[in-house]
Amino acid sequence: MKRIYLLFIVLFGIQNLTFSKTDTIKVHSQIMDKTISNLVITPESYDQSESYPSVYLLHGAGGNFTSWSGIADLQFYADLYDMIIVCPDGGRTSWYYDSPVDPQMQYESYVTSELVEWVDDHYATKQRREFRAITGLSMGGHGGLYLGFRHQDIFGNVGSTSGGVDIRPFPRNWDISKRLGTYAENPATWEKNTVINLVHLLDGKSLNIIIDCGTADFFYDANVRLHEKLEERNIPHDFISRPGAHNGAYWKNSIAYQLLFFNNKFKSL
């Protein structure tokens, strides 16, 4: 096999070959004054003279920029759908907020401004919002909807799997109080920074939305309540519920549906 591959290079020239690959990129955040690692997965078809849609995958609490690559074969999906997949590092428990109490936790601005701009400058992305998606798991599911709802000028497609879409029932969990202050002392901040209270930002026309959560997940009730609220407001969205818990097996299955959903939206343009 190696000899055939080398013969191919000799006969056709290395310049005619394309290589899918995963890059670890380091982006300096001006707002936090620190350098952050991220993965960028390009498809086998990647050619700098072409342009590709991009999907941002956000990890959960306790994870990092490599977490998604340990759950699903991201290269397979990048190749299958001719898309660029970006996995930011969102800190172990940033919740993708611009924290009002911690200047080192300004991950809303980092992802939506600094990182998107860097990726668009260095990779051959389609730069219209309609060709950009964001989703994630658990804390990252919160982040996918939180950032997507709040930055519809940047993302035209948003999703969540097993997302913490209502943080209020968890005032002592996952360092949320370190990002927003305690719920007891800062209830208004919690109320305006939980996804389920951001539905008023949606007009039912600007975003393609997909939400997925297993019936045995501790976030399931909150996801059902979000789904019902979207229905009450006549906001179109896909809601998937099936047996499953808050674990990698569920997320591996879920992301296959979500990337198909995003690809279908990209191809319809």
Residue, then its C-alpha position, 0 to 999 in steps of 0.5 A: m500500500k505504501r509503494i502504491y501511495l508513493l507511486f501516486i505522488v510520483l505520477f501525479g505530483i504532491q500539489n494535486l493531493t488534498f489532506s484532511k487533518t486536525d490542527t491544534i491552534k493557539v489563539h491569544s485572547q486580548i480580552m483575557d490576556k491569555t493564549i487558548s488552545n483549540l482544535v480545527i478539523t478540515p475535510e479531505s476536500y479542503d482547498q484554500s481556494e474554496s470555502y466551507p461551512s463551519v461548526y463550533l462544538l463546545h465541551g462540557a464542564g470539566g472538559n477541554f478542547t480535546s473532549w469532543s474528539g474523544i467522543a466522536d470521529l470528527q474527521f469522519y463528519a468533516d470529510l462526509y459533509d465537507m465542513i470545518i469543525v472547530c472545538p474551542d477550549g472554554g475553560r473547565t467551568s466558564w459556562y461560556y459567559d462573560s463573567p461579571v465577577d471574573p475577568q479571566m472568564q470572558y468566554e462569550s467574547y472569546v468564542t463569538s468574536e476573537l475565535v470566529e474572527w481568527v478562524d475566518d482569517h486563517y481558514a477558507t470558511k464561508q463567512r455568512r452567518e447562514f453557513r456557521a453553526i454552534t452546538g455543544l454538550s452539557m455546559g456546552g449545550h447551554g453555551g451553544l444556545y446561549l451564544g447562538f441566541r445572543h449572537q444571531d448576527i454570527f450564527g445562523n444555526v444553533g444546537s444543544t445536546s444534554g444542555g444545561v438550559d436552565i441553570r437556576p435549579f443548580p445554584r451550587n453546582w459546576d462553579i456557576s456561582k463563581r461566574l455569576g455570583t451567588y444566586a442568593e445575592n444576584p438573582a437578576t443576573w442568574e435570571k437573565n443569563t439562563v437559556i430558557n429566559l432568552v426565548h424572547l430574543l427569537d423571532g422564529k425566522s433567524l435561527n435553525i435550532i436543534i435540541d436533544c436530550g435523553t430521558a434519563d438525563f438530569f437536565y431532561d426536565a429543563n430541556v422539555r420546559l424549553h421545548e414547550k416554551l418554544e412551542e408556545r412562542n411558535i418558534p420552529h425547532d427540532f426537539i429530539s428525546r430518546p432513552g439515554a443518560h448524561n454520557g459519552a454514548y448519548w453524545k456520540n449518537s446525538i452529534a450525528y443527528q446534529l451535524l446532519f441537521f446542520n449540513n442539510k441547512f447548509k446545503s439548502l442555501 
